[in-house]
Amino acid sequence: MRLPLFATLAAATLAAPLSAETYELKATPQTVAWGHYDATDKPVLTIRSGDTVVIHTLLTNSPTGLEKAGVAPADVEPALRAVFDGVPASARGPGGHILTGPIAIAGAEPGDMLEVRIRKIDLAIPYAYNAFRYGAGFLTDDFPYARMKIVPLDAKRMVGRFAPGIDVPLAPFFGSMGVAPPPSFGRYDSAPPTINGGNMDDKALVAGTILFLPVHAAGALFQVGDGHAAQGNGEVDITALETSLTGTFEFVLHKKAPLAYLRAETPKAYIAMGFDDDLSNATRKALRNMIDFLVSEKGMTRDDAYMLVSVAGDVEITELVDHNKGVHVVVPKALFARR
């Protein structure tokens, strides 16, 4: 029996072992991939389908940068200092994100699908930052200089104290989640999202969401990082409320369940993604992705699927600033309540 690409929790559980394990993976110089996804990286942890991993991640900044922006030296995470001191230059880049992993899922092979259930996301530190710099972001000519702002996080009220009288509601998510790209990609820059996921900066991927990733390399090699306490769609200045997060993930491997492009499922909606340097092409990819899903999993004709997206779906820009732009198409589950 073919499992649906957006598997229900009950159906997906069939792929899990009877005795699942829970692991904890901290961010250390030995357990991070700095600025890249790579099919040749050695896994730092190997798990089985159905296992859960509590993963600690670090924000994408340096101790020196945080201190210059006003963070007290005592408030800089020791783990961040250890990673900056312990990861050699040869292991860094070409991107700047500090990603925890890779985690191998035993038995994963190209042509499989990895289901990532985001069970829980916790704030790890009481502050975040937002920053822009010349040459990055969307309005580079309007802001030809650099600025960084430290934003205190109130975990009890779940707000960021952005400025006097301005509190930003927090909705933590990981800007970067993905698997290794095909081996032909080599050491792939962590900045532009693509067919392996990566730096999607999709604020819909909060706790309770399920992410579906196509497997391109043996073990799948999942990595996560670039924690965001909150973000607006577009991420226009190139950063969100950047912070360190701890995520709890459950992994389910679906054998011989090829997935052409990334999709996600929230409690209330289906999401189809598209990434491209050209925003129009990214939108086309996301629309075709959703139409393919509606045809294959909801039994619709292509004509009706196209029409349904137009009358009841939403096309949203997730980010504009990571070389490849991100678009996702959202279709409410409530539309299918009677099917």
C-alpha distance (Angstrom), angle and dihedral (degrees) to the residues before:
residue distance angle dihedral
M1 . . .
R2 3.79 . .
L3 3.80 114.1 .
P4 3.81 114.7 -133.5
L5 3.76 116.1 -107.9
F6 3.79 88.8 -123.7
A7 3.79 93.5 46.5
T8 3.77 119.3 -163.8
L9 3.77 115.1 -122.7
A10 3.79 91.2 -110.7
A11 3.78 94.9 51.0
A12 3.80 93.9 42.9
T13 3.79 91.1 54.0
L14 3.78 88.4 67.3
A15 3.81 87.9 73.2
A16 3.80 93.5 54.9
P17 3.81 125.3 94.0
L18 3.78 119.4 -110.1
S19 3.82 93.2 -115.6
A20 3.78 108.6 44.2
E21 3.80 119.8 -172.9
T22 3.80 131.8 -143.5
Y23 3.80 120.4 -140.4
E24 3.78 135.5 -176.4
L25 3.80 120.7 -141.4
K26 3.80 118.6 -169.7
A27 3.79 125.9 -163.1
T28 3.81 109.2 -106.8
P29 3.80 134.9 146.4
Q30 3.81 86.9 -93.2
T31 3.83 97.3 48.8
V32 3.80 104.5 46.3
A33 3.79 134.2 85.2
W34 3.78 107.8 -149.7
G35 3.77 113.9 -144.2
H36 3.78 102.0 -25.7
Y37 3.77 152.0 71.8
D38 3.80 113.7 -142.0
A39 3.81 132.6 173.9
T40 3.83 90.0 -147.2
D41 3.82 96.0 56.8
K42 3.79 115.2 115.3
P43 3.81 114.0 -116.6
V44 3.79 115.8 -112.5
L45 3.80 91.2 -156.9
T46 3.80 133.5 19.1
I47 3.80 120.1 -155.8
R48 3.80 138.5 169.0
S49 3.77 129.9 -114.8
G50 3.79 108.5 -80.3
D51 3.80 95.4 30.9
T52 3.79 123.6 126.9
V53 3.80 126.2 -139.0
V54 3.80 127.7 -165.0
I55 3.80 102.4 -149.4
H56 3.80 125.2 -163.8
T57 3.81 116.1 -153.1
L58 3.79 136.9 -172.7
L59 3.76 130.5 -136.2
T60 3.78 119.7 -108.5
N61 3.79 102.2 -105.6
S62 3.78 139.3 82.6
P63 3.80 128.4 -105.7
T64 3.81 88.4 -118.1
G65 3.80 92.5 51.3
L66 3.78 92.6 49.6
E67 3.79 92.8 48.0
K68 3.81 92.0 50.0
A69 3.80 88.4 53.2
G70 3.81 91.6 54.0
V71 3.82 107.1 -88.3
A72 3.81 110.2 140.6
P73 3.82 111.8 -117.4
A74 3.81 89.8 -120.6
D75 3.81 89.7 57.6
V76 3.80 94.8 56.9
E77 3.78 108.5 101.7
P78 3.81 113.6 -106.8
A79 3.80 87.9 -139.6
L80 3.81 90.3 59.0
R81 3.81 91.1 51.5
A82 3.80 90.3 47.8
V83 3.81 92.5 51.9
F84 3.81 93.2 47.8
D85 3.80 90.6 48.3
G86 3.79 96.5 40.8
V87 3.81 108.3 41.0
P88 3.83 110.0 83.1
A89 3.79 120.7 -132.0
S90 3.80 90.6 -113.9
A91 3.82 90.2 63.1
R92 3.81 94.5 50.8
G93 3.76 129.8 91.1
P94 2.88 163.3 -52.6
G95 3.82 81.8 -171.5
G96 3.78 129.4 33.5
H97 3.81 105.4 -126.7
I98 3.80 119.2 115.3
L99 3.81 104.0 -139.7
T100 3.79 125.4 -172.9
G101 3.80 112.4 -131.8
P102 2.91 154.2 -23.1
I103 3.78 99.1 -125.4
A104 3.80 116.4 -170.2
I105 3.79 121.2 -146.5
A106 3.79 108.3 -148.1
G107 3.79 112.8 -114.4
A108 3.80 96.4 13.2
E109 3.81 112.7 144.0
P110 3.79 137.1 169.0
G111 3.79 108.4 -74.9
D112 3.82 93.1 39.4
M113 3.79 126.4 104.4
L114 3.80 126.6 -130.4
E115 3.78 118.1 -147.7
V116 3.82 112.6 -157.4
R117 3.78 114.4 -165.1
I118 3.80 110.5 -160.9
R119 3.79 100.4 -147.4
K120 3.80 101.9 171.0
I121 3.81 141.0 -5.4
D122 3.81 121.5 -162.5
L123 3.78 131.7 -172.9
A124 3.81 109.5 -114.4
I125 3.81 100.3 -168.6
P126 3.84 134.1 26.8
Y127 3.80 97.3 -117.4
A128 3.77 143.7 51.0
Y129 3.76 134.8 -170.6
N130 3.77 137.5 -139.0
A131 3.78 120.8 -161.6
F132 3.75 143.6 167.3
R133 3.77 131.9 -168.5
Y134 3.76 136.0 -170.8
G135 3.76 112.5 -84.5
A136 3.80 94.5 26.3
G137 3.77 132.4 79.2
F138 3.79 127.2 38.1
L139 3.83 102.8 -74.4
T140 3.79 98.5 47.0
D141 3.81 95.2 151.5
D142 3.80 92.5 49.9
F143 3.81 93.4 53.1
P144 3.84 107.9 36.1
Y145 3.81 94.1 170.5
A146 3.80 140.5 55.5
R147 3.78 132.1 -99.5
M148 3.80 135.3 170.5
K149 3.79 127.3 -166.0
I150 3.81 126.5 -165.6
V151 3.80 112.7 -143.8
P152 3.84 119.5 -163.5
L153 3.81 113.7 -134.5
D154 3.79 121.3 -140.1
A155 3.81 104.3 -154.4
K156 3.81 93.7 -174.3
R157 3.80 95.1 54.6
M158 3.83 92.0 28.6
V159 3.79 94.1 -132.5
G160 3.77 135.5 122.6
R161 3.80 113.6 -131.3
F162 3.79 95.1 -133.6
A163 3.81 97.3 167.7
P164 3.82 138.3 -26.5
G165 3.78 105.7 -56.6
I166 3.83 93.5 5.4
D167 3.79 117.6 100.4
V168 3.81 118.0 174.5
P169 3.84 115.2 -148.8
L170 3.79 110.6 -122.6
A171 3.81 122.8 -127.9
P172 3.82 105.5 166.4
F173 3.79 119.9 -148.4
F174 3.78 138.7 150.7
G175 3.79 115.1 -101.7
S176 3.80 90.6 -156.7
M177 3.80 126.1 43.7
G178 3.75 123.1 147.0
V179 3.76 152.7 118.2
A180 3.78 130.4 -110.1
P181 3.80 114.7 -69.7
P182 3.81 120.5 -127.2
P183 3.83 111.4 -62.6
S184 3.82 89.8 -111.8
F185 3.83 88.9 69.1
G186 3.80 91.1 66.7
R187 3.80 115.9 -165.2
Y188 3.80 98.1 -5.4
D189 3.82 120.6 -153.1
S190 3.81 111.6 -107.9
A191 3.82 92.3 -139.1
P192 3.84 106.7 72.0
P193 3.82 115.1 58.8
T194 3.79 116.9 -137.3
I195 3.81 142.3 151.6
N196 3.81 92.4 -39.0
G197 3.81 93.8 54.1
G198 3.78 109.2 -124.0
N199 3.78 121.9 144.9
M200 3.80 96.2 16.2
D201 3.83 95.4 146.7
D202 3.80 88.4 -158.3
K203 3.79 109.5 161.5
A204 3.82 91.3 -160.6
L205 3.82 90.5 72.8
V206 3.80 95.2 88.7
A207 3.80 128.6 136.0
G208 3.79 110.1 -55.9
T209 3.80 93.6 37.1
I210 3.80 125.0 115.3
L211 3.80 119.9 -144.4
F212 3.82 120.8 -158.1
L213 3.79 116.2 -155.5
P214 3.82 130.0 -176.4
V215 3.81 112.2 -125.7
H216 3.82 113.2 -124.8
A217 3.81 102.4 168.2
A218 3.79 139.4 34.0
G219 3.80 110.3 -76.7
A220 3.81 92.2 13.3
L221 3.86 88.8 -116.6
F222 3.81 103.2 -137.5
Q223 3.82 120.4 -155.2
V224 3.79 132.3 179.9
G225 3.79 138.8 -174.3
D226 3.80 144.2 106.6
G227 3.79 93.0 104.9
H228 3.80 117.5 -153.0
A229 3.80 124.5 -165.8
A230 3.82 89.1 -166.4
Q231 3.79 139.2 -15.8
G232 3.78 140.0 -179.4
N233 3.79 120.0 -129.2
G234 3.79 108.1 -89.1
E235 3.83 96.1 28.2
V236 3.80 83.6 -136.7
D237 3.83 101.5 -173.4
I238 3.87 90.5 46.4
T239 3.83 97.1 -106.2
A240 3.80 136.9 72.1
L241 3.79 125.3 -163.5
E242 3.80 89.0 -52.6
T243 3.78 114.7 -153.7
S244 3.79 145.2 139.3
L245 3.79 116.5 -86.7
T246 3.79 138.7 -175.8
G247 3.78 115.0 -141.6
T248 3.78 132.0 -167.1
F249 3.81 112.1 -149.2
E250 3.78 133.6 -179.0
F251 3.80 116.1 -156.9
V252 3.80 125.6 -152.1
L253 3.79 121.4 -178.6
H254 3.81 119.7 -149.6
K255 3.79 111.2 -160.1
K256 3.79 120.2 -140.1
A257 3.80 92.1 -0.4
P258 3.81 102.3 130.4
L259 3.78 115.7 -159.0
A260 3.79 118.5 -165.0
Y261 3.80 96.2 -159.6
L262 3.79 141.0 2.3
R263 3.78 120.9 -77.1
A264 3.79 136.6 172.7
E265 3.77 139.6 -162.1
T266 3.79 127.9 -148.8
P267 3.80 124.0 -171.6
K268 3.81 88.2 -95.3
A269 3.80 108.1 27.0
Y270 3.79 150.1 31.3
I271 3.82 117.7 -124.5
A272 3.80 128.6 -159.3
M273 3.81 119.7 -170.4
G274 3.78 138.3 -151.4
F275 3.82 131.6 -175.8
D276 3.79 129.3 -169.1
D277 3.79 140.3 136.8
D278 3.81 86.6 -116.0
L279 3.80 111.4 66.6
S280 3.79 92.3 -148.5
N281 3.80 91.2 53.4
A282 3.81 90.9 47.7
T283 3.80 88.4 53.6
R284 3.80 92.2 49.1
K285 3.81 90.3 51.5
A286 3.81 92.5 50.2
L287 3.81 93.1 46.8
R288 3.81 93.0 48.6
N289 3.80 89.1 46.5
M290 3.81 91.2 55.0
I291 3.80 93.6 43.4
D292 3.80 89.9 51.8
F293 3.80 89.6 51.7
L294 3.80 94.1 49.0
V295 3.79 90.7 49.3
S296 3.81 97.5 45.1
E297 3.80 100.4 35.9
K298 3.81 104.8 26.5
G299 3.79 98.2 36.5
M300 3.79 94.9 -122.9
T301 3.77 127.2 148.2
R302 3.78 115.6 -112.1
D303 3.80 90.1 -113.6
D304 3.80 93.2 53.4
A305 3.80 91.9 43.7
Y306 3.80 91.3 53.6
M307 3.80 90.5 48.0
L308 3.81 93.5 47.0
V309 3.80 92.4 54.1
S310 3.79 88.8 51.1
V311 3.81 95.7 51.2
A312 3.81 102.2 33.1
G313 3.82 109.8 13.9
D314 3.78 130.8 84.1
V315 3.80 126.9 -136.7
E316 3.81 109.4 -152.3
I317 3.80 133.5 -177.3
T318 3.78 107.6 -131.0
E319 3.80 97.0 -176.8
L320 3.80 139.1 -7.3
V321 3.79 102.7 -173.5
D322 3.82 112.3 62.4
H323 3.82 99.9 85.8
N324 3.79 88.4 -104.4
K325 3.79 110.0 60.6
G326 3.80 118.6 -136.1
V327 3.80 127.1 -134.8
H328 3.77 128.9 173.3
V329 3.78 131.8 -170.6
V330 3.80 117.1 -145.2
V331 3.82 124.2 -158.6
P332 3.83 118.8 -178.3
K333 3.79 117.1 -121.1
A334 3.81 89.8 -141.0
L335 3.80 89.1 75.9
F336 3.80 88.8 71.2
A337 3.80 98.6 43.4
R338 3.83 92.8 115.3
R339 3.80 97.9 41.9
